[in-house]
Amino acid sequence: MDFIVRDPKEDLKKILEKYKMSPKTFWLISGMNEDEVLDYAYENFTLSNLPLEKELLIDTFIGLLSDGMELVTADERVKAIIEHLNTRFKISNETLALYSHIQEKELNDFINDSNTLSYEKRYRLAAVVLFLDTITTRYTPE
């Protein structure tokens, strides 16, 4: 996946204008207050007053919410979450398949070629992996 390197301010404008994300929503995601979001996008405002780690995190959010949303397919996202659940939480493909009411072979085939799985089964798989990702992220102790 190739990201186009641009000014994060332009990508933030794209998020606010094209994708209609409100400054409040971006604030809740990034920790920047609404005025800072608008100032950063439309004024001569920088993030240099923030710690470098926070500045990089905000730039990452901007990249993911602009180019990242356009360059990655839904199937690739599901596969990435499956890989995360396999790696981080050791949730097997067998478990994911059982929760999704599909065969493990079907899941493994999907990972190799997403076109092998019907849209209905892709939907069930996506719903399961997104739910598991949400609950493991939210409720796993640090």
MDTraj code that builds the backbone (N, CA, C; nanometers):
import mdtraj as md
import numpy as np

residues = "MET ASP PHE ILE VAL ARG ASP PRO LYS GLU ASP LEU LYS LYS ILE LEU GLU LYS TYR LYS MET SER PRO LYS THR PHE TRP LEU ILE SER GLY MET ASN GLU ASP GLU VAL LEU ASP TYR ALA TYR GLU ASN PHE THR LEU SER ASN LEU PRO LEU GLU LYS GLU LEU LEU ILE ASP THR PHE ILE GLY LEU LEU SER ASP GLY MET GLU LEU VAL THR ALA ASP GLU ARG VAL LYS ALA ILE ILE GLU HIS LEU ASN THR ARG PHE LYS ILE SER ASN GLU THR LEU ALA LEU TYR SER HIS ILE GLN GLU LYS GLU LEU ASN ASP PHE ILE ASN ASP SER ASN THR LEU SER TYR GLU LYS ARG TYR ARG LEU ALA ALA VAL VAL LEU PHE LEU ASP THR ILE THR THR ARG TYR THR PRO GLU".split()
xyz = np.array([
    [0.0847, -0.1167, 0.0000],
    [0.0000, 0.0000, 0.0000],
    [0.0892, 0.1229, 0.0000],
    [0.0683, 0.2113, -0.0946],
    [0.1467, 0.3325, -0.1052],
    [0.0645, 0.4516, -0.0583],
    [0.1148, 0.5189, 0.0440],
    [0.0508, 0.6405, 0.0895],
    [0.1114, 0.7576, 0.0133],
    [0.0292, 0.8506, -0.0240],
    [0.0755, 0.9708, -0.0906],
    [0.1165, 1.0687, 0.0183],
    [0.2395, 1.1183, 0.0114],
    [0.2876, 1.2101, 0.1137],
    [0.2385, 1.3501, 0.0794],
    [0.1568, 1.4036, 0.1694],
    [0.1020, 1.5377, 0.1525],
    [0.1064, 1.6091, 0.2859],
    [0.0718, 1.7339, 0.2816],
    [0.0596, 1.8137, 0.4024],
    [-0.0577, 1.7592, 0.4840],
    [-0.0357, 1.7212, 0.6103],
    [-0.1452, 1.6692, 0.6919],
    [-0.2629, 1.7670, 0.7025],
    [-0.2360, 1.8963, 0.6904],
    [-0.3446, 1.9957, 0.6952],
    [-0.4427, 1.9743, 0.5796],
    [-0.3893, 1.9440, 0.4609],
    [-0.4764, 1.9196, 0.3457],
    [-0.5588, 1.7928, 0.3662],
    [-0.4962, 1.6923, 0.4243],
    [-0.5691, 1.5681, 0.4517],
    [-0.6741, 1.5899, 0.5601],
    [-0.6456, 1.6722, 0.6591],
    [-0.7453, 1.7031, 0.7623],
    [-0.8635, 1.7773, 0.7004],
    [-0.8363, 1.8696, 0.6098],
    [-0.9459, 1.9382, 0.5390],
    [-1.0320, 1.8365, 0.4637],
    [-0.9671, 1.7405, 0.4005],
    [-1.0381, 1.6367, 0.3270],
    [-1.1302, 1.5570, 0.4212],
    [-1.0784, 1.5241, 0.5383],
    [-1.1575, 1.4502, 0.6371],
    [-1.2795, 1.5320, 0.6791],
    [-1.2583, 1.6600, 0.7031],
    [-1.3665, 1.7468, 0.7492],
    [-1.4663, 1.7778, 0.6379],
    [-1.4172, 1.7995, 0.5170],
    [-1.5040, 1.8435, 0.4077],
    [-1.5621, 1.7267, 0.3271],
    [-1.4764, 1.6393, 0.2776],
    [-1.5237, 1.5299, 0.1923],
    [-1.5982, 1.4235, 0.2727],
    [-1.5418, 1.3866, 0.3877],
    [-1.6005, 1.2791, 0.4663],
    [-1.6939, 1.3300, 0.5770],
    [-1.7089, 1.4614, 0.5842],
    [-1.8052, 1.5243, 0.6758],
    [-1.7855, 1.4847, 0.8218],
    [-1.6594, 1.4580, 0.8601],
    [-1.6311, 1.4318, 1.0003],
    [-1.6289, 1.5658, 1.0726],
    [-1.7002, 1.5744, 1.1807],
    [-1.7069, 1.7013, 1.2531],
    [-1.5773, 1.7234, 1.3311],
    [-1.5440, 1.8503, 1.3569],
    [-1.4277, 1.8782, 1.4416],
    [-1.4399, 1.8117, 1.5786],
    [-1.5630, 1.8005, 1.6296],
    [-1.5822, 1.7353, 1.7594],
    [-1.5448, 1.5870, 1.7507],
    [-1.5860, 1.5201, 1.6441],
    [-1.5508, 1.3792, 1.6269],
    [-1.3999, 1.3633, 1.6172],
    [-1.3351, 1.4500, 1.5374],
    [-1.1896, 1.4399, 1.5273],
    [-1.1247, 1.4699, 1.6617],
    [-1.1802, 1.5605, 1.7384],
    [-1.1302, 1.5899, 1.8728],
    [-1.1381, 1.4645, 1.9591],
    [-1.2517, 1.3933, 1.9546],
    [-1.2679, 1.2734, 2.0358],
    [-1.1687, 1.1650, 1.9963],
    [-1.1324, 1.1594, 1.8683],
    [-1.0354, 1.0610, 1.8202],
    [-0.8928, 1.1022, 1.8562],
    [-0.8617, 1.2305, 1.8383],
    [-0.7222, 1.2759, 1.8463],
    [-0.6826, 1.3384, 1.9792],
    [-0.7795, 1.3908, 2.0518],
    [-0.7468, 1.4628, 2.1744],
    [-0.7253, 1.6117, 2.1525],
    [-0.7221, 1.6553, 2.0262],
    [-0.7154, 1.7993, 1.9971],
    [-0.8540, 1.8563, 2.0236],
    [-0.8621, 1.9768, 2.0818],
    [-0.9958, 2.0324, 2.0984],
    [-1.0471, 2.0837, 1.9636],
    [-1.1773, 2.1111, 1.9582],
    [-1.2403, 2.1469, 1.8309],
    [-1.1766, 2.2705, 1.7673],
    [-1.1441, 2.3695, 1.8480],
    [-1.0810, 2.4905, 1.7937],
    [-0.9436, 2.4598, 1.7353],
    [-0.8674, 2.3732, 1.8030],
    [-0.7359, 2.3352, 1.7508],
    [-0.7494, 2.2606, 1.6182],
    [-0.8509, 2.1759, 1.6077],
    [-0.8735, 2.1016, 1.4835],
    [-0.8975, 2.2000, 1.3696],
    [-0.9877, 2.2937, 1.3912],
    [-1.0188, 2.3931, 1.2873],
    [-0.9000, 2.4834, 1.2586],
    [-0.8314, 2.5277, 1.3630],
    [-0.7130, 2.6128, 1.3432],
    [-0.6043, 2.5387, 1.2659],
    [-0.5832, 2.4125, 1.2974],
    [-0.4804, 2.3343, 1.2286],
    [-0.5167, 2.3163, 1.0815],
    [-0.6438, 2.2911, 1.0536],
    [-0.6858, 2.2685, 0.9152],
    [-0.6887, 2.3965, 0.8333],
    [-0.7330, 2.5066, 0.8918],
    [-0.7633, 2.6261, 0.8125],
    [-0.6825, 2.7502, 0.8472],
    [-0.6050, 2.7465, 0.9513],
    [-0.5274, 2.8638, 0.9918],
    [-0.3785, 2.8304, 0.9915],
    [-0.2994, 2.9283, 1.0245],
    [-0.1548, 2.9093, 1.0334],
    [-0.1220, 2.8580, 1.1735],
    [-0.1636, 2.7370, 1.2014],
    [-0.1483, 2.6748, 1.3327],
    [-0.0705, 2.5456, 1.3144],
    [0.0230, 2.5189, 1.4012],
    [0.1005, 2.3955, 1.3936],
    [0.0766, 2.3130, 1.5193],
    [0.1258, 2.1940, 1.5165],
    [0.1158, 2.1053, 1.6314],
    [0.2451, 2.1040, 1.7119],
    [0.3347, 2.1969, 1.6825],
    [0.4672, 2.1962, 1.7453],
    [0.4616, 2.2180, 1.8961],
    [0.3476, 2.2675, 1.9469],
    [0.3361, 2.2865, 2.0914],
    [0.3066, 2.1546, 2.1637],
    [0.2749, 2.0508, 2.0874],
    [0.2449, 1.9197, 2.1450],
    [0.3717, 1.8369, 2.1581],
    [0.3726, 1.7409, 2.2503],
    [0.4855, 1.6472, 2.2529],
    [0.4953, 1.5753, 2.1181],
    [0.6158, 1.5434, 2.0772],
    [0.6395, 1.4828, 1.9465],
    [0.5549, 1.3565, 1.9270],
    [0.5438, 1.2736, 2.0304],
    [0.4651, 1.1503, 2.0183],
    [0.3192, 1.1809, 1.9852],
    [0.2636, 1.2832, 2.0491],
    [0.1240, 1.3216, 2.0238],
    [0.1092, 1.3779, 1.8830],
    [0.2047, 1.4587, 1.8402],
    [0.2022, 1.5148, 1.7049],
    [0.2058, 1.4032, 1.6007],
    [0.2915, 1.3051, 1.6200],
    [0.3008, 1.1929, 1.5269],
    [0.1734, 1.1089, 1.5278],
    [0.1136, 1.0916, 1.6447],
    [-0.0107, 1.0158, 1.6549],
    [-0.1231, 1.0854, 1.5785],
    [-0.1329, 1.2159, 1.5926],
    [-0.2354, 1.2919, 1.5207],
    [-0.2116, 1.2840, 1.3705],
    [-0.0876, 1.2986, 1.3270],
    [-0.0559, 1.2853, 1.1844],
    [-0.0921, 1.1451, 1.1336],
    [-0.0710, 1.0434, 1.2165],
    [-0.1080, 0.9065, 1.1788],
    [-0.2590, 0.8952, 1.1628],
    [-0.3360, 0.9483, 1.2597],
    [-0.4817, 0.9471, 1.2490],
    [-0.5264, 1.0144, 1.1197],
    [-0.4669, 1.1280, 1.0899],
    [-0.5038, 1.2016, 0.9688],
    [-0.4765, 1.1165, 0.8450],
    [-0.3601, 1.0534, 0.8393],
    [-0.3270, 0.9689, 0.7249],
    [-0.4207, 0.8504, 0.7107],
    [-0.4527, 0.7879, 0.8226],
    [-0.5419, 0.6717, 0.8177],
    [-0.6839, 0.7100, 0.7792],
    [-0.7287, 0.8262, 0.8250],
    [-0.8660, 0.8690, 0.7970],
    [-0.8816, 0.9345, 0.6602],
    [-0.7716, 0.9615, 0.5929],
    [-0.7808, 1.0180, 0.4575],
    [-0.7368, 0.9110, 0.3579],
    [-0.6097, 0.9039, 0.3260],
    [-0.5603, 0.8057, 0.2293],
    [-0.5871, 0.6621, 0.2730],
    [-0.5714, 0.6346, 0.4006],
    [-0.5904, 0.4982, 0.4501],
    [-0.7291, 0.4450, 0.4237],
    [-0.8286, 0.5316, 0.4302],
    [-0.9661, 0.4883, 0.4054],
    [-0.9895, 0.4609, 0.2578],
    [-0.9140, 0.5244, 0.1719],
    [-0.9339, 0.5104, 0.0283],
    [-0.8480, 0.4005, -0.0344],
    [-0.7361, 0.3690, 0.0267],
    [-0.6410, 0.2770, -0.0344],
    [-0.6558, 0.1324, 0.0114],
    [-0.7333, 0.1088, 0.1145],
    [-0.7463, -0.0255, 0.1707],
    [-0.8900, -0.0722, 0.1524],
    [-0.9070, -0.1920, 0.0976],
    [-1.0414, -0.2455, 0.0765],
    [-1.0992, -0.2990, 0.2073],
    [-1.2293, -0.3167, 0.2088],
    [-1.2968, -0.3726, 0.3260],
    [-1.2413, -0.5122, 0.3580],
    [-1.2186, -0.5931, 0.2554],
    [-1.1647, -0.7273, 0.2783],
    [-1.0249, -0.7214, 0.3400],
    [-0.9422, -0.6283, 0.2936],
    [-0.8075, -0.6140, 0.3506],
    [-0.8147, -0.5716, 0.4971],
    [-0.9110, -0.4877, 0.5309],
    [-0.9285, -0.4472, 0.6712],
    [-0.9659, -0.5665, 0.7575],
    [-1.0606, -0.6467, 0.7095],
    [-1.1028, -0.7649, 0.7850],
    [-0.9842, -0.8596, 0.8032],
    [-0.9069, -0.8805, 0.6990],
    [-0.7902, -0.9680, 0.7077],
    [-0.6886, -0.9137, 0.8089],
    [-0.6700, -0.7833, 0.8116],
    [-0.5759, -0.7234, 0.9068],
    [-0.6244, -0.7428, 1.0506],
    [-0.7545, -0.7307, 1.0719],
    [-0.8079, -0.7514, 1.2068],
    [-0.7955, -0.8981, 1.2466],
    [-0.8209, -0.9885, 1.1529],
    [-0.8023, -1.1314, 1.1806],
    [-0.6578, -1.1573, 1.2219],
    [-0.5642, -1.1020, 1.1465],
    [-0.4222, -1.1201, 1.1800],
    [-0.3916, -1.0643, 1.3188],
    [-0.4482, -0.9486, 1.3512],
    [-0.4284, -0.8883, 1.4835],
    [-0.4836, -0.9802, 1.5928],
    [-0.6044, -1.0328, 1.5726],
    [-0.6644, -1.1216, 1.6721],
    [-0.5844, -1.2510, 1.6859],
    [-0.5343, -1.3034, 1.5735],
    [-0.4498, -1.4238, 1.5769],
    [-0.3210, -1.3979, 1.6547],
    [-0.2570, -1.2857, 1.6243],
    [-0.1245, -1.2563, 1.6788],
    [-0.1306, -1.2059, 1.8225],
    [-0.2087, -1.1046, 1.8450],
    [-0.2106, -1.0388, 1.9770],
    [-0.2835, -1.1203, 2.0824],
    [-0.3963, -1.1822, 2.0445],
    [-0.4797, -1.2504, 2.1426],
    [-0.4844, -1.4020, 2.1234],
    [-0.4090, -1.4512, 2.0245],
    [-0.4010, -1.5952, 1.9985],
    [-0.5387, -1.6575, 1.9727],
    [-0.6292, -1.5797, 1.9117],
    [-0.7600, -1.6312, 1.8728],
    [-0.7418, -1.7026, 1.7396],
    [-0.7724, -1.8290, 1.7384],
    [-0.7466, -1.9114, 1.6191],
    [-0.8498, -1.8846, 1.5101],
    [-0.8123, -1.9211, 1.3890],
    [-0.9067, -1.9134, 1.2779],
    [-1.0241, -2.0085, 1.3009],
    [-0.9980, -2.1200, 1.3675],
    [-1.1068, -2.2127, 1.3998],
    [-1.2115, -2.1428, 1.4876],
    [-1.1654, -2.0716, 1.5892],
    [-1.2567, -1.9991, 1.6768],
    [-1.3327, -1.8923, 1.6000],
    [-1.2620, -1.8167, 1.5171],
    [-1.3277, -1.7118, 1.4378],
    [-1.4310, -1.7729, 1.3440],
    [-1.3984, -1.8853, 1.2833],
    [-1.4919, -1.9520, 1.1927],
    [-1.6151, -2.0001, 1.2680],
    [-1.5952, -2.0596, 1.3847],
    [-1.7089, -2.1072, 1.4632],
    [-1.8009, -1.9925, 1.5027],
    [-1.7434, -1.8827, 1.5499],
    [-1.8250, -1.7662, 1.5853],
    [-1.8991, -1.7117, 1.4627],
    [-1.8376, -1.7206, 1.3459],
    [-1.8948, -1.6654, 1.2227],
    [-1.9897, -1.7616, 1.1518],
    [-1.9984, -1.8841, 1.2018],
    [-2.0825, -1.9869, 1.1407],
    [-2.0390, -2.0164, 0.9966],
    [-1.9068, -2.0279, 0.9814],
    [-1.8498, -2.0718, 0.8538],
    [-1.7483, -2.1815, 0.8844],
    [-1.7028, -2.2488, 0.7814],
    [-1.6011, -2.3523, 0.7986],
    [-1.4635, -2.2861, 0.8085],
    [-1.3758, -2.3470, 0.8875],
    [-1.2395, -2.2936, 0.9002],
    [-1.1713, -2.2877, 0.7635],
    [-1.1948, -2.3874, 0.6799],
    [-1.1358, -2.3878, 0.5456],
    [-1.1831, -2.2658, 0.4670],
    [-1.3092, -2.2299, 0.4813],
    [-1.3623, -2.1121, 0.4120],
    [-1.2904, -1.9855, 0.4588],
    [-1.2663, -1.9759, 0.5879],
    [-1.1945, -1.8593, 0.6405],
    [-1.0519, -1.8562, 0.5867],
    [-0.9851, -1.9697, 0.5888],
    [-0.8475, -1.9758, 0.5378],
    [-0.8428, -1.9432, 0.3888],
    [-0.9411, -1.9925, 0.3144],
    [-0.9475, -1.9595, 0.1715],
    [-0.9707, -1.8097, 0.1513],
    [-1.0563, -1.7502, 0.2350],
    [-1.0833, -1.6059, 0.2288],
    [-0.9548, -1.5259, 0.2497],
    [-0.8737, -1.5693, 0.3437],
    [-0.7477, -1.4988, 0.3715],
    [-0.6578, -1.4994, 0.2480],
    [-0.6604, -1.6076, 0.1722],
    [-0.5794, -1.6165, 0.0509],
    [-0.6442, -1.5475, -0.0687],
    [-0.7770, -1.5500, -0.0741],
    [-0.8504, -1.4884, -0.1854],
    [-0.9905, -1.4547, -0.1364],
    [-1.0144, -1.3288, -0.1113],
    [-1.1421, -1.2884, -0.0512],
    [-1.2621, -1.3212, -0.1389],
    [-1.2419, -1.3389, -0.2674],
    [-1.3530, -1.3708, -0.3569],
    [-1.4084, -1.5112, -0.3371],
    [-1.3416, -1.5930, -0.2571],
    [-1.3888, -1.7295, -0.2358],
    [-1.5046, -1.7364, -0.1376],
    [-1.5315, -1.6277, -0.0659],
    [-1.6355, -1.6272, 0.0369],
    [-1.7523, -1.5401, -0.0084],
    [-1.8734, -1.5905, 0.0068],
    [-1.9925, -1.5142, -0.0335],
    [-2.0033, -1.3862, 0.0502],
    [-2.0781, -1.2912, -0.0012],
    [-2.0958, -1.1649, 0.0710],
    [-2.1642, -1.1864, 0.2055],
    [-2.2587, -1.2780, 0.2106],
    [-2.3266, -1.3060, 0.3378],
    [-2.2265, -1.3564, 0.4416],
    [-2.1407, -1.4491, 0.4004],
    [-2.0423, -1.5036, 0.4940],
    [-1.9350, -1.4004, 0.5276],
    [-1.8974, -1.3168, 0.4308],
    [-1.8019, -1.2081, 0.4589],
    [-1.8587, -1.1135, 0.5630],
    [-1.9873, -1.0841, 0.5486],
    [-2.0537, -0.9939, 0.6445],
    [-2.0506, -1.0546, 0.7848],
    [-2.0866, -1.1819, 0.7954],
    [-2.0863, -1.2470, 0.9273],
    [-1.9451, -1.2479, 0.9859],
    [-1.8462, -1.2796, 0.9029],
    [-1.7078, -1.2812, 0.9483],
    [-1.6641, -1.1420, 0.9930],
    [-1.6943, -1.0422, 0.9130],
    [-1.6560, -0.9047, 0.9472],
    [-1.7207, -0.8611, 1.0785],
    [-1.8489, -0.8917, 1.0966],
    [-1.9182, -0.8528, 1.2196],
    [-1.8526, -0.9185, 1.3407],
    [-1.8164, -1.0448, 1.3282],
    [-1.7536, -1.1160, 1.4391],
    [-1.6158, -1.0586, 1.4703],
    [-1.5314, -1.0405, 1.3687],
    [-1.3955, -0.9938, 1.3970],
    [-1.3964, -0.8493, 1.4481],
    [-1.4868, -0.7664, 1.3977],
    [-1.4949, -0.6293, 1.4493],
    [-1.5410, -0.6282, 1.5948],
    [-1.6397, -0.7115, 1.6273],
    [-1.6865, -0.7195, 1.7650],
    [-1.5759, -0.7703, 1.8569],
    [-1.5082, -0.8780, 1.8162],
    [-1.3989, -0.9303, 1.8980],
    [-1.2864, -0.8285, 1.9137],
    [-1.2552, -0.7572, 1.8068],
    [-1.1523, -0.6543, 1.8163],
    [-1.1943, -0.5457, 1.9147],
    [-1.3196, -0.5057, 1.9083],
    [-1.3693, -0.4024, 1.9988],
    [-1.3638, -0.4475, 2.1439],
    [-1.4145, -0.5676, 2.1720],
    [-1.4172, -0.6092, 2.3123],
    [-1.2785, -0.6430, 2.3656],
    [-1.1920, -0.6977, 2.2815],
    [-1.0573, -0.7269, 2.3311],
    [-0.9792, -0.5976, 2.3534],
    [-1.0009, -0.4994, 2.2696],
    [-0.9333, -0.3709, 2.2863],
    [-0.9850, -0.2983, 2.4099],
    [-1.1149, -0.3006, 2.4286],
    [-1.1776, -0.2253, 2.5375],
    [-1.1586, -0.2910, 2.6728],
    [-1.1641, -0.4228, 2.6790],
    [-1.1696, -0.4900, 2.8086],
    [-1.0440, -0.5663, 2.8464],
    [-0.9419, -0.5625, 2.7647],
    [-0.8175, -0.6301, 2.7999],
    [-0.7365, -0.5409, 2.8930],
    [-0.6936, -0.5963, 3.0075],
    [-0.6112, -0.5150, 3.0978],
    [-0.4789, -0.4770, 3.0325],
    [-0.4288, -0.3621, 3.0702],
    [-0.3014, -0.3131, 3.0137],
    [-0.1873, -0.4053, 3.0493],
])
top = md.Topology()
chain = top.add_chain()
for i, resn in enumerate(residues, 1):
    res = top.add_residue(resn, chain, resSeq=i)
    for name in ("N", "CA", "C"):
        top.add_atom(name, md.element.get_by_symbol(name[0]), res)
traj = md.Trajectory(xyz[None], top)
